[in-house]
Amino acid sequence: MWPFKRKKAEETRSSGSGFTAEIMAAREAYVSGRRGIAELTATVQAAVALWEGGLGLADVSGTDLLDRRSLALCARSLALRGEALFLVRDAGLVPCSDWDLKTRDGRPTAYRVSVPEAGGGRSFTALAAEVLHFRIGCDVSAPYQGTAPLKRAQLTAGLLNAVETALAEIYETAPIASQIVPFPEAPQTDLEAIARGFRGNRGKVLIRESVNVTAAGGPAPMQDWKPHDLSPDLSKTMTRETLEAARNAINLAFGILPGLASPTATGPMVREAQRHLAQWVLQPIATGIAEEATEKLGTAVTLDVMRPLQAFDAGGRARALNVIVGALAQAKEAGVDPTDALKLVDWGNEV
């Protein structure tokens, strides 16, 4: 018999956050940017920064796992991807870069997650109870999968991407500030010498011979030294109006009032834009995060975005508090239970 045992061949594959996955992710980011996702524009990144700052400052009660760093990562992932997934561990939440899931009755039961590491990611299976899965913009056909605001507004994102790409190419390749100056017939060497004489002479008086001369029995064309500009006229293409409209629509998709980006925005407008973003966008997202954390962590978790962002009318709240205190005092004097009085105007414990 042959004295040596045959070595079994082991197959190693790259998955999760390995080198192949990183190359594919980089390629996908490049293709998506050209396709119209518009993630590379300053408009989108400014909106994402507002989401990060808003959720990162949220007041969290009931758990120590939702720290500032995890909430900021969650906000960025929700803004650009529409969903975020974290593994629950004793040391804290572990962000996942990629995942697959199995569902029953439309609810996830198990996940195949990929955790990014410095030397290459690792993949393993986790139950739904071990995972915090946050998502926004879910569709009824896939309630377990979120969609990003740009995914839901692909036409506007494509318009913004096309306009900014076109402007970048124009400013890179167009002959901006170039001019053509007529000159009588002359050898090419003389024309090049004259062109070099014009180049870079700022603040100097340049004297050249006029083309209005009479030679060979007739006058030259009457056009003298009148330059012709080669810069493209972008005003006729309504580039400014189109770019502004696309930016305003993208800001609205992220829940940001367009007036916040206006050069003429005043203090009240800025405060109203902050209130709108916090009250109608970030606070519902924070409530969904708190609901998921309450279900998975087994303790009541609440998130408040309004107080740390000061996204409320301080003067109005002070006046309202004054009126409420006075009304409660009057109710007590009249022998009416203040709790019942509050219930009559639908003012419960949730407010």
C-alpha positions as CSV (number, residue, x, y, z in Angstrom):
1,M,0.0,0.0,0.0
2,W,1.0,3.5,-0.6
3,P,2.4,4.8,2.8
4,F,1.2,8.3,2.5
5,K,-2.2,9.6,3.1
6,R,-3.7,11.7,0.4
7,K,-4.3,15.3,1.5
8,K,-7.8,16.6,1.2
9,A,-8.1,19.7,-0.9
10,E,-9.6,22.6,1.1
11,E,-11.5,25.3,-0.8
12,T,-11.2,28.8,0.5
13,R,-13.6,31.5,-0.7
14,S,-13.7,35.2,-0.2
15,S,-17.0,36.5,1.3
16,G,-18.3,39.3,3.4
17,S,-15.7,42.1,3.6
18,G,-12.8,40.3,2.0
19,F,-10.7,41.7,-0.9
20,T,-13.1,40.6,-3.6
21,A,-16.1,42.1,-1.8
22,E,-14.2,45.4,-1.3
23,I,-13.4,45.6,-5.0
24,M,-17.0,44.9,-5.9
25,A,-18.2,47.5,-3.5
26,A,-15.9,50.1,-4.9
27,R,-17.0,49.2,-8.4
28,E,-20.6,49.3,-7.4
29,A,-20.1,52.8,-5.8
30,Y,-18.6,54.1,-9.0
31,V,-21.4,52.7,-11.2
32,S,-24.1,53.9,-8.9
33,G,-22.7,57.3,-8.9
34,R,-22.8,57.4,-12.7
35,R,-26.2,55.9,-12.7
36,G,-27.8,58.7,-10.8
37,I,-27.7,57.8,-7.1
38,A,-26.1,61.2,-6.5
39,E,-24.4,60.1,-3.3
40,L,-21.2,62.0,-4.2
41,T,-22.9,65.4,-4.4
42,A,-22.5,67.9,-1.6
43,T,-26.3,68.2,-1.4
44,V,-26.7,64.6,-0.4
45,Q,-23.7,64.5,1.9
46,A,-25.0,67.6,3.7
47,A,-28.4,66.0,4.2
48,V,-26.7,62.8,5.5
49,A,-24.6,64.9,7.9
50,L,-27.8,66.5,9.3
51,W,-29.2,63.0,9.9
52,E,-26.0,61.8,11.6
53,G,-25.9,64.8,13.9
54,G,-29.6,64.7,14.7
55,L,-29.7,61.0,15.6
56,G,-26.2,61.1,17.2
57,L,-27.4,63.6,19.7
58,A,-30.6,61.8,20.7
59,D,-31.4,61.2,24.3
60,V,-31.4,57.4,24.9
61,S,-33.0,55.9,28.1
62,G,-33.4,52.3,28.9
63,T,-30.1,50.9,27.5
64,D,-26.4,51.7,27.2
65,L,-25.9,49.9,23.9
66,L,-27.2,52.7,21.7
67,D,-24.2,55.0,22.1
68,R,-23.5,58.1,20.0
69,R,-21.2,56.3,17.6
70,S,-23.7,53.5,16.9
71,L,-26.5,56.0,16.3
72,A,-24.4,58.0,13.9
73,L,-23.5,54.9,12.0
74,C,-27.2,53.9,12.0
75,A,-28.2,57.4,10.6
76,R,-25.7,57.3,7.8
77,S,-26.7,53.7,6.8
78,L,-30.4,54.6,6.9
79,A,-29.8,57.7,4.8
80,L,-27.8,56.0,2.1
81,R,-29.0,52.4,2.3
82,G,-32.4,52.6,3.9
83,E,-31.6,50.0,6.6
84,A,-28.9,49.3,9.2
85,L,-28.1,46.1,11.0
86,F,-26.2,45.6,14.3
87,L,-25.3,42.5,16.2
88,V,-26.1,42.6,19.9
89,R,-23.0,41.7,22.0
90,D,-22.1,42.2,25.7
91,A,-19.4,44.7,24.7
92,G,-21.8,46.8,22.5
93,L,-23.4,46.8,19.1
94,V,-21.4,45.4,16.2
95,P,-22.2,47.0,12.8
96,C,-22.7,44.6,9.9
97,S,-21.6,45.6,6.4
98,D,-23.7,42.9,4.5
99,W,-26.3,40.4,5.4
100,D,-28.8,37.9,4.1
101,L,-32.0,36.9,5.9
102,K,-34.6,34.3,6.2
103,T,-38.2,35.3,6.9
104,R,-41.5,33.7,7.9
105,D,-44.8,35.6,7.7
106,G,-42.8,38.6,6.5
107,R,-40.7,38.8,9.7
108,P,-37.0,37.9,9.8
109,T,-36.1,34.8,11.7
110,A,-32.3,34.3,10.9
111,Y,-29.5,36.4,9.4
112,R,-26.3,35.5,7.6
113,V,-24.2,38.6,8.5
114,S,-20.8,39.8,7.5
115,V,-18.8,41.8,10.0
116,P,-16.0,44.0,8.7
117,E,-12.5,43.5,10.1
118,A,-9.2,45.1,9.4
119,G,-7.7,42.0,7.9
120,G,-10.8,40.8,6.1
121,G,-14.3,40.3,7.2
122,R,-15.9,37.2,8.7
123,S,-19.4,35.7,8.1
124,F,-21.6,33.7,10.4
125,T,-25.3,33.0,11.2
126,A,-27.3,34.9,13.9
127,L,-30.8,34.5,15.0
128,A,-33.2,37.4,14.7
129,A,-33.2,38.0,18.5
130,E,-29.5,38.7,18.3
131,V,-29.8,41.4,15.7
132,L,-31.1,45.0,15.7
133,H,-32.4,45.6,12.2
134,F,-33.5,49.2,11.6
135,R,-35.2,50.1,8.3
136,I,-37.1,52.9,6.7
137,G,-39.2,53.3,3.5
138,C,-40.4,49.6,3.5
139,D,-42.6,48.4,0.7
140,V,-45.5,46.1,1.2
141,S,-43.9,43.6,-1.1
142,A,-40.7,43.5,1.0
143,P,-41.5,44.7,4.6
144,Y,-38.2,43.3,5.8
145,Q,-36.1,45.5,3.5
146,G,-35.7,49.3,3.7
147,T,-35.2,51.7,0.8
148,A,-33.1,54.9,0.9
149,P,-34.6,58.3,0.0
150,L,-32.5,58.5,-3.1
151,K,-33.8,55.1,-4.2
152,R,-37.3,56.3,-3.9
153,A,-36.4,59.5,-5.9
154,Q,-34.2,58.1,-8.6
155,L,-35.4,60.5,-11.3
156,T,-34.5,63.6,-9.3
157,A,-31.2,62.0,-8.1
158,G,-30.4,61.2,-11.7
159,L,-31.1,64.8,-12.7
160,L,-28.9,66.2,-10.0
161,N,-26.1,63.8,-10.9
162,A,-26.4,64.6,-14.6
163,V,-26.3,68.4,-14.1
164,E,-23.4,68.4,-11.7
165,T,-21.5,65.9,-13.9
166,A,-22.1,68.0,-16.9
167,L,-20.9,71.2,-15.1
168,A,-17.8,69.4,-13.9
169,E,-16.9,68.3,-17.4
170,I,-17.6,71.8,-18.8
171,Y,-15.3,73.5,-16.4
172,E,-12.7,70.8,-17.0
173,T,-12.6,70.6,-20.8
174,A,-14.4,73.7,-22.2
175,P,-12.2,76.6,-23.5
176,I,-13.3,79.0,-20.8
177,A,-11.9,82.6,-21.1
178,S,-10.3,81.7,-24.5
179,Q,-10.5,84.2,-27.3
180,I,-9.8,84.4,-31.0
181,V,-8.2,87.6,-32.3
182,P,-8.2,88.2,-36.1
183,F,-4.8,88.9,-37.7
184,P,-3.7,89.5,-41.3
185,E,-2.0,86.7,-43.2
186,A,1.3,85.9,-41.6
187,P,3.6,82.8,-41.3
188,Q,2.8,80.3,-38.6
189,T,6.0,81.2,-36.7
190,D,4.9,84.8,-36.5
191,L,1.4,83.9,-35.2
192,E,2.9,81.7,-32.5
193,A,5.3,84.5,-31.4
194,I,2.4,86.9,-31.2
195,A,0.3,84.4,-29.2
196,R,3.2,84.0,-26.8
197,G,3.4,87.8,-26.5
198,F,-0.3,88.0,-25.4
199,R,0.0,85.2,-22.9
200,G,0.4,86.3,-19.2
201,N,0.8,90.0,-19.9
202,R,-1.5,91.3,-17.2
203,G,-1.7,95.0,-16.6
204,K,0.5,95.8,-19.6
205,V,-0.3,97.8,-22.7
206,L,0.0,95.6,-25.8
207,I,0.6,97.3,-29.1
208,R,0.0,95.4,-32.3
209,E,-0.3,96.4,-35.9
210,S,-3.9,97.0,-37.1
211,V,-5.5,94.9,-39.8
212,N,-7.0,97.9,-41.5
213,V,-4.4,98.4,-44.1
214,T,-4.4,99.0,-47.8
215,A,-2.3,96.7,-49.9
216,A,-2.3,95.0,-53.3
217,G,-4.9,97.4,-54.7
218,G,-7.7,97.1,-52.1
219,P,-8.5,97.5,-48.4
220,A,-8.5,94.6,-46.0
221,P,-11.7,93.4,-44.3
222,M,-13.0,96.0,-41.8
223,Q,-12.8,94.0,-38.6
224,D,-9.7,95.3,-36.9
225,W,-8.8,93.8,-33.4
226,K,-12.2,92.6,-32.3
227,P,-11.8,89.4,-30.2
228,H,-14.4,86.5,-30.3
229,D,-15.0,84.8,-27.0
230,L,-15.1,81.0,-26.9
231,S,-16.5,80.5,-23.4
232,P,-19.8,78.5,-23.5
233,D,-23.0,80.5,-22.7
234,L,-24.6,78.4,-19.9
235,S,-27.3,80.9,-19.2
236,K,-29.4,79.8,-22.2
237,T,-29.4,76.2,-20.9
238,M,-31.0,77.2,-17.6
239,T,-28.3,75.3,-15.7
240,R,-28.7,77.4,-12.6
241,E,-32.4,77.0,-12.3
242,T,-32.2,73.2,-13.0
243,L,-29.5,72.7,-10.5
244,E,-31.3,74.7,-7.8
245,A,-34.6,72.8,-8.4
246,A,-32.8,69.4,-8.3
247,R,-31.1,70.3,-5.0
248,N,-34.3,71.5,-3.4
249,A,-36.1,68.3,-4.4
250,I,-33.3,66.1,-3.0
251,N,-33.4,68.1,0.3
252,L,-37.1,67.6,0.4
253,A,-36.6,63.8,-0.1
254,F,-34.4,63.9,3.1
255,G,-37.0,65.9,5.0
256,I,-35.0,69.2,4.8
257,L,-36.9,72.4,3.8
258,P,-35.3,74.0,0.8
259,G,-35.2,77.3,2.5
260,L,-32.5,76.1,4.8
261,A,-30.0,76.1,1.9
262,S,-31.1,79.5,0.6
263,P,-28.5,82.3,0.8
264,T,-31.2,84.6,2.1
265,A,-32.3,82.3,4.9
266,T,-33.1,84.1,8.2
267,G,-33.0,82.8,11.7
268,P,-36.8,81.9,11.9
269,M,-36.5,80.0,8.6
270,V,-33.5,78.1,9.9
271,R,-35.3,77.2,13.1
272,E,-38.4,76.1,11.3
273,A,-36.3,73.9,9.0
274,Q,-34.6,72.3,12.0
275,R,-38.0,71.7,13.7
276,H,-39.4,70.1,10.5
277,L,-36.4,67.8,10.1
278,A,-36.4,66.8,13.8
279,Q,-40.2,66.4,14.2
280,W,-41.3,64.8,10.9
281,V,-38.2,62.8,9.9
282,L,-35.7,62.1,12.7
283,Q,-38.2,61.6,15.6
284,P,-40.3,58.9,13.7
285,I,-37.0,57.2,12.8
286,A,-35.9,57.4,16.4
287,T,-39.2,56.0,17.6
288,G,-38.8,53.0,15.2
289,I,-35.3,52.4,16.5
290,A,-36.6,52.5,20.1
291,E,-39.4,50.0,19.2
292,E,-36.9,47.6,17.7
293,A,-34.5,47.9,20.6
294,T,-37.4,47.4,23.1
295,E,-38.4,44.2,21.4
296,K,-34.9,42.7,21.1
297,L,-33.4,43.9,24.4
298,G,-36.3,43.1,26.6
299,T,-36.4,46.6,28.3
300,A,-38.3,49.8,27.6
301,V,-36.1,52.0,25.4
302,T,-37.0,55.5,24.4
303,L,-35.2,58.0,22.1
304,D,-35.8,61.7,22.0
305,V,-34.5,64.0,19.3
306,M,-36.5,67.1,19.9
307,R,-34.9,68.1,23.3
308,P,-31.2,67.9,22.4
309,L,-31.7,69.6,19.0
310,Q,-33.8,72.3,20.7
311,A,-36.2,71.8,17.8
312,F,-39.1,73.5,19.5
313,D,-40.4,77.0,20.2
314,A,-39.0,77.9,23.6
315,G,-41.2,81.0,24.0
316,G,-44.3,79.1,23.0
317,R,-43.5,76.3,25.4
318,A,-43.0,78.7,28.2
319,R,-46.3,80.4,27.5
320,A,-48.1,77.0,27.2
321,L,-46.6,75.9,30.5
322,N,-47.8,79.1,32.2
323,V,-51.3,78.5,30.9
324,I,-51.3,74.8,31.9
325,V,-50.1,75.6,35.4
326,G,-52.8,78.2,35.8
327,A,-55.5,75.8,34.5
328,L,-54.4,73.1,36.9
329,A,-54.5,75.5,39.8
330,Q,-58.0,76.5,38.8
331,A,-59.1,72.9,38.4
332,K,-57.8,72.1,41.9
333,E,-59.6,75.0,43.4
334,A,-62.8,74.0,41.7
335,G,-62.4,70.4,43.0
336,V,-61.8,68.9,39.6
337,D,-59.2,66.1,39.2
338,P,-56.3,67.6,37.1
339,T,-55.8,64.1,35.5
340,D,-59.3,64.0,34.3
341,A,-59.1,67.6,33.0
342,L,-56.0,66.7,31.0
343,K,-57.7,63.7,29.5
344,L,-60.6,65.8,28.3
345,V,-58.3,67.7,26.0
346,D,-56.5,64.5,25.0
347,W,-53.3,65.3,26.9
348,G,-52.1,62.0,28.1
349,N,-48.8,60.6,29.4
350,E,-47.4,60.3,25.9
351,V,-47.1,64.1,25.5
